[in-house]
Amino acid sequence: LALRPLHVCGFRDPPEDPVAGVALIGDSHASHWRAALESVSALGWRGVSLARTGCPLTRARRVLDRGLARACRRWNQQVPRYLRAHPEIKVVFVSQNAGARVHVPAGSTQDRAQVSGYHRAWKGLPDSVEHIVVIRDTPRNTANSGECVERALRARRPPGTSCAVPRSYAVQRDHAVMAANRLRSKRVQVIDMTRFFCSPRLCPPVIGGVLVHKDTDHITTQYATSLRPYLLRHIRRLASGWTDVPTG
């Protein structure tokens, strides 16, 4: 697998005179938040995506085939260099597949290896990044969810309730959230959007007439777009406590 240069993609409709820059970083589970995160333009922020499929921002070695593992190590080196070259980026949003596993050093555990990997990656970001916001990974679905929705629609049954999966299955432990909580740092904070996917017991595949997942663990662009005002509300709440990042 070729080591491609860092792919940088700007958000749509950026402000003409941004007051700050933000970056979305992580694997495909970061990418699927982009449609919702475009709402930051309302704060006068210009956003870019540095996401790379299969590559979370971590110093831990994710369990991947050799080619992709090599590419991800390279990408994890490129990201801090890009941020150092662009000190206007003050806020970094990170998210990644919570179900991914990493190689565990002798004497350690999966939990410790994962948390340590995130801590070291965040520490390696330049001081110009004032805030790191961890967006908790989205709940997952089942492989037969799409078929269940189609059957429910043909039978004229509500797919949201007919095909819901247990929250206990859908919501996985997110080690990036665990790492952020253990730091207790004002620099690293968490946004948890799970309540927009699940009730206390169930996670439906259709919410408000919109299909939530396009596969087992990636949300649709349509559902991400519907979450814009709610994600923005969370971001505004965090930013209200920041004195170093202006909002337009």
C-alpha positions, 0 to 999 in steps of 0.5 A: 500500500503506497504511503499517500500524502496527507489528504486535507479537505475543507468543510463546505461553506467556510466563513470568509473571514474565520476567527479560528481554525478547526480540524476533524481527525481520525478514521472513517468514524471521524469522517462520518461526523463531517456533515454534522461538524460543518455546523461550526461555520456558525461560530465563525470557524473554518474547518478541515478534515484530515481523516484517513480510513482505518487510522485513528490518531493514536501512538498505539499499534492498531491491529491491521494488515502490514501495509495499512499499519505502515500507512497509519504510522506514517499518517500519525506522523504527518498529522502533528507536522501539518498542525505545527505548520498551521497554528491557526487550527486551535481546536481538534475534533477526534473520533474513531472506531471504538471496536478496533483493537491494538497490539498489547505490550507484554505486561499490559492490557488492551485498556491500558494500551489503548488509553496510553496510545491516545494520551501519547498522541494528544501530547504530541500535538503542538501547543497551538492546538488549544482544545482536543474534543473527543466525539464518542463513537456512534453506536453500532448496528447489526449486519441484517439491520437493512434487511430488517428495515426493508421487511418492516416497511413491506409489512407496514410496521414501524422499522424503528421499533421493529428492528431496534437493537439492544443498547447493551450491544450497540454502545461499545466501550470507547477508549478515547473517552476513557483516556480523556476522562482519566486526564481530567484536563481542560485541554481534552474534553468529550462530547457524547451524542449517544442519546440521539441514537439510543433510548435507555434500552434500545437503539433504532435503525430509523429515527425521525424517518431517517436511516441511521446507519449505512452499514454496521457502524457508519452513520448515513450522511442524512442522519449526520446532517440532521444532528448538526444543530444538536452537535453545535449546541454541545460545541457552543456549551464547551466553547462558552468556557474557553477564553482562548478561542473566539467565536464569531 
